[in-house]
């Protein structure tokens, strides 16, 4: 009886902590204006909204000592998706200018990741590798890059170990979302900043390495200053982003970041594209294509053609380069797919906003000891995909108009949910477009769905596995049946797409893309995961 009462009390406390919050859509997109004493912000116009950004580049590395004023020791805590890339990029950038700032990796005693850190140059002998709490105690900037679920479990111990004047650095706003849900806050005596690369950790490292000869290349980053006790937090965050190799940095808040980020990876970035490919592959096979052709016209068309057009020319360019007959096919699949996709995407945003999705991640973190993360590329679709990749001719990958209509409709639906929620266009475009086409899809193109999903964070891979089947199901049940039953094209939806204000924002951001295209074949010191 006592045990039952205890469990009941725990569940009641959880229910109270994660009580749903009513989400009220806002049509006004927020703008960003910030200043810096170190870097030179510039104003860009995205969809009629003026925002402030800072461009990165290796030519800015000499400014890092000023941006990192007062920082002697940077502790990078963890060794998951982001930590290996960020630690190496920081270390290399600081070494390039002869800085004496030390970058140290902090891990659990006996962690299996110790050997991986040693392999890329961190070691106990020179004080660049140690037990996590020892490292935290010595660090002026604590970059807490352990999994989100682990942050929710260990945050009190981390805060207690930090020096009174130290800065807490995050690469995701998840911890704030968790603290909000339990009515707690960060300690008031510390700066709290976030620098959030808009791509998986391995891509952060690969693009940094591959851009060394072209004044740097990396992944765009958002940054947020949640607490600024010292008055130096903005410049420190910008310096962190520059050191990572970010082509440009845009401002957000930690709440806006975690809502858009957790939402985005469950949508078109990971979960939705997985569901789209699975559903289209089966459809094309039913229509008489060979399995190899079906994979080429679905997955390959997205990762080898459609996203490359979007990356350099924008979303609308996909539609504009079709002929009249192809445009008719695109319009049919776009019209049928937009609202079903948006229904799921709105549900995802509501689940994130209310705290439910944060709870899902934390509970899944507990379950993984009993139920380890399994493979997601074992279906016939991805078995065929492996054969297709082995005989691929990059120059002959088609742009299938039906596939394009489904993919672009889902991307636009994701964008519209974020616009209605009031997110800034820089964040909307990065979380719905740039991260997909410049960081994630290249990994899927190189080695399939699992290679993309499983090289992302625990939060991302958890959400992708949860929501991909929902997109698969709703497209199969609502979108494709509408087409097969002869439902006419919704001309208003097509007109909305053609005239959408986001196209200007995407095209402007295309000008700020990385200076090189990522190569997953080039040798790298990054950590990449393949679940066997």
C-alpha positions in Angstrom: 0.0 0.0 0.0 2.8 2.4 0.9 4.5 1.6 -2.4 1.3 2.3 -4.3 0.8 5.6 -2.6 4.3 6.6 -3.4 3.9 5.8 -7.0 0.6 7.7 -7.0 2.2 10.7 -5.5 5.0 10.7 -8.1 2.6 10.4 -11.0 0.5 13.2 -9.5 3.6 15.4 -9.2 4.6 14.7 -12.7 1.1 15.5 -14.0 1.2 18.8 -12.2 4.7 19.6 -13.4 3.7 19.0 -17.0 0.2 20.4 -16.9 -0.7 21.5 -20.5 -0.2 25.1 -21.3 -2.7 26.7 -23.7 -1.0 27.7 -26.9 -2.4 30.8 -28.6 -1.3 31.3 -32.2 0.4 34.6 -33.0 0.6 36.0 -36.5 3.3 38.6 -35.8 6.8 37.3 -36.3 9.3 38.6 -33.8 12.4 40.5 -34.8 15.9 40.6 -33.3 18.2 43.5 -32.5 21.4 43.1 -30.5 24.7 44.9 -30.1 28.3 43.8 -29.6 31.5 45.4 -28.3 33.6 42.9 -30.2 31.9 41.9 -33.5 30.1 43.8 -36.1 26.4 43.0 -36.3 24.6 43.7 -39.6 20.9 44.1 -40.5 19.2 41.7 -42.9 15.6 41.8 -44.1 13.9 38.5 -44.0 10.3 38.4 -45.4 9.9 42.1 -44.6 11.2 41.8 -41.1 14.5 43.3 -40.1 16.8 41.1 -38.1 20.4 41.4 -36.8 23.1 38.8 -37.5 26.8 38.4 -37.2 28.7 36.8 -40.0 31.4 34.3 -39.0 34.8 33.5 -40.6 38.3 32.5 -39.7 39.3 36.1 -40.3 37.5 36.9 -37.0 39.5 34.4 -34.9 41.9 37.2 -33.7 38.9 38.7 -31.9 38.3 35.6 -29.9 40.5 36.6 -26.9 38.4 39.8 -26.5 35.2 37.9 -26.8 36.4 35.3 -24.3 37.6 38.0 -21.8 38.0 36.5 -18.4 37.8 32.9 -19.7 40.8 30.7 -19.0 39.3 27.3 -18.9 36.4 26.0 -21.0 34.9 22.7 -19.9 33.1 20.7 -22.5 30.9 18.2 -20.6 29.8 15.1 -22.5 30.8 13.3 -25.6 27.5 12.8 -27.6 26.6 14.3 -30.9 27.7 17.9 -30.3 30.5 17.7 -27.8 33.2 16.0 -29.9 32.7 18.5 -32.8 32.4 21.6 -30.7 35.4 20.8 -28.4 37.7 20.1 -31.4 36.5 23.2 -33.3 37.1 25.4 -30.3 40.4 23.9 -29.5 41.6 24.3 -33.1 40.3 27.9 -33.5 42.0 29.0 -30.3 45.2 27.2 -31.2 45.3 28.9 -34.5 45.7 32.3 -32.9 48.0 31.1 -30.1 45.5 31.5 -27.3 46.3 30.0 -23.9 42.6 29.3 -23.2 42.4 25.6 -22.4 39.5 23.3 -23.7 39.0 20.3 -21.4 36.6 17.4 -21.8 34.7 16.3 -18.7 33.2 12.8 -18.6 31.9 10.3 -16.0 34.6 8.3 -14.3 35.2 5.2 -16.3 33.2 6.4 -19.3 33.8 4.4 -22.5 34.0 7.8 -24.3 37.4 8.5 -22.6 39.2 6.5 -25.3 37.4 8.4 -28.1 38.4 11.7 -26.6 42.0 10.6 -26.2 42.1 9.5 -29.9 41.5 13.1 -31.0 44.0 14.7 -28.7 42.4 15.2 -25.3 44.2 13.5 -22.4 44.7 13.6 -18.7 48.4 14.3 -18.9 48.0 17.9 -20.1 44.8 18.5 -18.2 42.4 18.4 -21.2 40.5 15.4 -20.1 39.1 14.6 -16.7 36.2 13.6 -14.5 33.2 15.8 -15.2 32.6 17.4 -11.9 36.3 18.1 -11.4 36.3 19.8 -14.8 33.1 21.8 -14.0 34.7 23.1 -10.8 37.7 24.4 -12.7 35.9 25.9 -15.7 35.0 29.5 -16.4 32.7 28.5 -19.2 30.9 25.2 -18.6 29.5 23.9 -21.9 26.9 21.4 -20.8 26.6 19.0 -23.8 25.4 15.8 -22.1 22.1 14.5 -23.3 18.9 16.5 -22.5 17.6 13.6 -20.3 20.9 13.6 -18.4 20.7 17.3 -17.9 17.3 17.0 -16.3 18.7 14.4 -14.0 22.0 16.0 -13.0 21.4 19.8 -13.2 21.4 20.4 -9.5 24.8 18.7 -9.1 26.2 20.7 -12.1 25.0 24.0 -10.7 26.4 23.2 -7.3 29.8 22.3 -8.7 30.2 25.5 -10.8 32.4 28.4 -9.7 30.3 31.5 -8.6 31.5 33.5 -11.6 31.3 30.8 -14.2 29.1 30.9 -17.2 26.7 28.1 -18.1 26.7 27.3 -21.8 24.1 25.2 -23.5 23.5 24.1 -27.1 19.8 23.5 -26.7 17.1 25.2 -24.6 15.8 21.9 -23.3 17.0 22.3 -19.8 15.1 25.6 -19.5 12.0 23.9 -20.7 12.4 21.3 -18.0 13.0 23.8 -15.3 10.0 25.8 -16.5 7.9 22.6 -16.2 8.9 22.1 -12.5 8.8 25.8 -11.6 12.5 26.1 -11.1 15.1 28.5 -12.5 18.8 28.8 -13.1 20.9 30.2 -10.2 20.7 34.0 -10.4 24.4 34.5 -9.9 25.6 33.1 -13.2 25.5 34.0 -16.9 23.4 31.5 -18.9 24.0 31.5 -22.7 23.2 29.1 -25.5 24.9 28.6 -28.9 22.9 26.1 -30.9 24.4 24.9 -34.2 21.6 24.2 -36.7 22.9 20.8 -37.6 24.0 17.5 -36.0 27.4 17.5 -34.3 29.3 15.5 -37.0 28.3 18.1 -39.6 29.6 20.9 -37.4 33.0 19.3 -37.4 33.0 18.1 -41.1 32.2 21.6 -42.5 34.7 23.2 -40.2 37.4 20.9 -41.4 36.4 21.2 -45.1 36.2 25.0 -44.9 39.7 25.7 -43.6 40.9 27.0 -46.9 37.9 29.2 -47.7 37.8 31.4 -44.6 35.9 28.8 -42.7 32.7 27.0 -43.2 30.4 25.4 -40.6 26.8 25.3 -39.5 24.8 28.4 -38.8 24.1 28.9 -35.1 21.4 30.6 -33.1 22.5 32.1 -29.9 20.6 33.2 -26.8 21.4 35.1 -23.7 19.1 34.0 -20.9 21.0 35.7 -18.0 23.7 38.3 -18.3 25.1 39.1 -14.8 28.6 40.0 -16.1 27.4 42.2 -19.0 29.7 40.2 -21.3 27.3 37.3 -22.2 26.4 38.4 -25.7 30.0 38.7 -26.9 31.0 35.4 -25.2 28.1 33.7 -27.1 29.1 35.3 -30.4 32.7 34.3 -29.8 31.7 30.7 -29.2 29.8 30.7 -32.4 32.6 32.2 -34.4 35.0 29.6 -32.9 32.7 26.8 -34.1 32.9 28.1 -37.6 29.3 29.3 -38.0 28.8 31.2 -41.3 26.3 33.4 -39.5 24.7 33.7 -36.1 21.2 34.9 -35.3 19.6 35.7 -32.0 16.8 33.7 -30.3 15.7 33.0 -26.8 16.2 29.7 -25.1 12.4 29.1 -25.0 12.0 29.9 -28.6 15.0 27.7 -29.5 13.9 24.6 -27.7 10.3 24.8 -29.0 11.4 25.3 -32.6 14.2 22.8 -32.4 12.4 19.9 -30.7 9.5 20.5 -33.1 11.6 20.8 -36.2 13.5 17.5 -35.7 10.2 15.6 -35.3 9.0 17.3 -38.5 10.7 17.8 -41.8 14.3 17.6 -40.5 14.0 13.9 -39.4 10.7 12.3 -38.6 8.6 13.6 -41.4 11.1 12.9 -44.2 11.4 9.3 -42.9 7.7 8.9 -43.0 7.5 10.5 -46.5 10.0 8.2 -48.0 8.5 5.0 -46.5 5.0 6.0 -47.7 6.1 7.1 -51.2 8.3 4.0 -51.7 5.3 1.7 -51.1 3.1 3.8 -53.3 5.5 3.7 -56.2 6.0 0.0 -55.9 2.2 -0.5 -55.9 2.0 1.6 -59.1 4.3 -0.8 -60.9 7.8 0.7 -60.4 10.7 -1.7 -59.6 11.8 -1.4 -56.0 15.0 0.3 -57.2 13.2 2.8 -59.2 10.7 3.4 -56.4 13.6 4.3 -54.0 15.2 6.5 -56.6 12.0 8.4 -57.3 11.3 8.9 -53.5 14.4 9.0 -51.2 17.0 9.7 -53.9 14.9 12.4 -55.5 14.7 14.2 -52.1 18.3 13.9 -51.0 20.1 13.9 -54.3 18.1 16.6 -56.2 15.3 18.5 -54.4 17.3 19.6 -51.3 20.2 20.6 -53.5 17.9 23.0 -55.4 16.5 24.3 -52.2 20.0 24.8 -50.6 21.2 27.1 -53.4 18.1 28.6 -54.9 15.2 28.3 -52.4 12.0 26.3 -52.1 10.1 27.9 -54.9 12.9 27.1 -57.3 11.9 23.4 -57.1 8.5 24.3 -58.5 9.7 26.9 -61.0 12.0 24.5 -62.8 9.2 22.0 -63.6 7.4 22.0 -66.9 3.6 22.4 -67.2 2.8 18.7 -66.9 5.2 18.3 -64.0 3.7 21.3 -62.2 0.3 19.8 -62.5 1.6 16.6 -60.7 3.4 18.7 -58.1 0.2 20.7 -57.4 -1.9 17.6 -57.0 0.4 16.0 -54.4 1.1 19.4 -52.6 -2.6 20.2 -52.4 -3.4 16.7 -50.9 -0.4 16.6 -48.5 -0.3 20.1 -47.0 -3.2 19.9 -44.5 -2.6 16.3 -43.3 1.0 17.2 -42.7 0.1 20.4 -41.0 -2.3 18.5 -38.7 0.5 16.4 -37.4 2.9 19.3 -37.2 0.5 21.4 -35.2 0.1 18.5 -32.8 3.9 18.2 -32.4 4.2 21.9 -31.7 1.4 21.7 -29.1 3.1 18.7 -27.5 6.4 20.6 -27.3 4.9 23.8 -26.1 2.9 22.1 -23.3 5.9 20.1 -22.0 4.6 16.7 -23.0 7.4 16.1 -25.5 10.0 17.0 -22.9 8.5 14.4 -20.6 8.6 11.9 -23.4 12.4 12.4 -23.8 13.0 12.1 -20.0 11.0 8.9 -19.7 12.7 7.4 -22.7 16.0 8.2 -21.2 15.0 6.0 -18.2 13.8 3.2 -20.4 16.9 3.0 -22.6 18.7 0.9 -20.0 16.1 -1.8 -20.5 15.2 -1.1 -24.1 18.3 0.1 -26.0 17.9 2.2 -29.1 17.5 -0.1 -32.1 18.1 0.1 -35.8 15.6 1.9 -38.0 16.9 1.1 -41.5 16.0 -2.6 -41.5 12.8 -2.3 -43.6 12.7 -3.4 -47.3 12.8 0.3 -48.3 16.3 0.9 -46.8 17.6 -2.5 -47.9 16.8 -1.5 -51.5 18.3 1.9 -50.8 21.7 0.3 -50.0 21.7 -1.4 -53.4 20.7 1.9 -55.1 23.5 3.8 -53.4 26.1 1.3 -54.5 25.2 1.9 -58.2 24.2 5.5 -58.0 24.9 8.0 -60.7 24.6 11.5 -59.1 24.0 13.2 -62.4 21.0 11.0 -63.2 19.0 11.4 -60.0 15.5 12.7 -61.0 13.4 15.4 -59.5 10.1 13.6 -59.2 7.3 16.2 -59.2 5.0 14.0 -57.0 7.7 13.5 -54.4 8.6 17.2 -54.6 5.0 18.1 -53.9 4.7 16.0 -50.8 8.1 17.0 -49.4 7.7 20.8 -50.1 4.1 20.7 -48.7 5.3 19.3 -45.5 8.2 21.8 -45.3 5.8 24.7 -46.0 3.3 23.4 -43.4 6.1 23.2 -40.8 7.1 26.8 -41.7 3.5 28.0 -41.3 3.1 26.5 -37.8 6.2 28.4 -36.7 5.1 31.6 -38.3 1.7 31.3 -36.5 3.6 30.8 -33.3 5.6 34.0 -33.8 9.1 32.7 -34.3 11.6 34.9 -36.1 12.2 34.1 -39.7 15.9 33.4 -39.2 14.9 30.6 -36.8 12.0 29.4 -39.0 14.2 29.1 -42.0 17.1 27.4 -40.2 14.9 25.0 -38.3 12.7 24.1 -41.3 15.0 24.4 -44.3 18.7 25.0 -43.9 19.3 22.3 -41.3 17.4 19.8 -43.5 19.2 20.6 -46.8 22.7 21.5 -45.6 23.3 19.3 -42.6 20.9 16.3 -42.3 19.8 15.1 -45.8 23.4 14.8 -47.0 23.9 12.1 -44.3 20.7 10.3 -45.4 21.9 10.5 -49.0 25.3 9.1 -48.0 24.2 6.1 -46.0 20.5 6.0 -45.4 17.9 7.1 -42.7 19.7 5.6 -39.7 23.0 7.3 -40.4 21.2 10.6 -40.4 18.9 10.1 -37.4 21.3 8.3 -35.1 24.1 10.9 -35.5 21.7 13.4 -33.9 21.1 14.0 -30.3 19.2 11.5 -28.0 16.3 14.0 -28.0 16.2 14.1 -31.8 16.4 10.4 -32.4 13.8 9.7 -29.8 11.4 12.2 -31.4 12.1 11.0 -34.9 11.3 7.4 -34.0 8.1 8.5 -32.3 6.7 10.7 -35.1 7.9 9.2 -38.4 5.1 6.6 -38.3 2.5 9.3 -37.8 3.6 11.0 -41.0 3.7 7.8 -42.9 0.2 6.9 -41.7 -1.5 10.2 -42.3 -0.1 10.6 -45.8 -1.2 7.1 -46.7 -4.6 7.5 -45.2 -5.5 11.1 -46.1 -3.2 12.5 -48.7 -2.8 9.7 -51.2 -6.4 8.5 -50.9 -7.6 12.0 -51.7 -5.5 11.9 -54.9 -6.7 8.4 -55.8 -10.3 9.4 -55.3 -9.9 12.4 -57.7 -10.1 15.2 -55.2 -9.5 18.4 -57.1 -6.4 20.6 -56.5 -7.0 23.4 -54.0 -6.0 26.3 -56.1 -5.9 28.6 -53.0 -3.2 26.5 -51.4 -1.1 26.6 -54.6 -1.5 30.4 -54.8 -0.5 30.7 -51.1 2.6 28.6 -51.8 3.6 30.6 -54.9 3.1 34.0 -53.1 4.4 32.9 -49.7 6.4 35.6 -47.9 8.9 33.0 -46.6 10.5 32.5 -50.1 12.3 35.8 -49.8 13.6 34.9 -46.4 14.9 31.5 -47.7 16.5 33.0 -50.7 18.3 35.6 -48.5 19.5 32.8 -46.2 20.8 30.9 -49.2 23.3 33.7 -49.7 24.6 33.0 -46.2 25.0 29.3 -46.6 28.3 27.5 -45.9 31.0 28.2 -48.4 31.4 24.5 -49.2 29.0 21.6 -49.6 29.4 19.0 -46.9 31.2 15.8 -47.9 30.5 12.7 -45.9 33.2 10.7 -47.7 36.1 13.0 -46.7 38.2 11.7 -43.8 37.3 13.4 -40.5 38.1 13.4 -36.8 34.4 13.6 -36.0 32.5 10.9 -34.1 29.8 9.2 -36.3 27.5 6.5 -35.1 26.3 3.3 -36.9 24.0 1.1 -34.9 24.6 -2.5 -35.9 
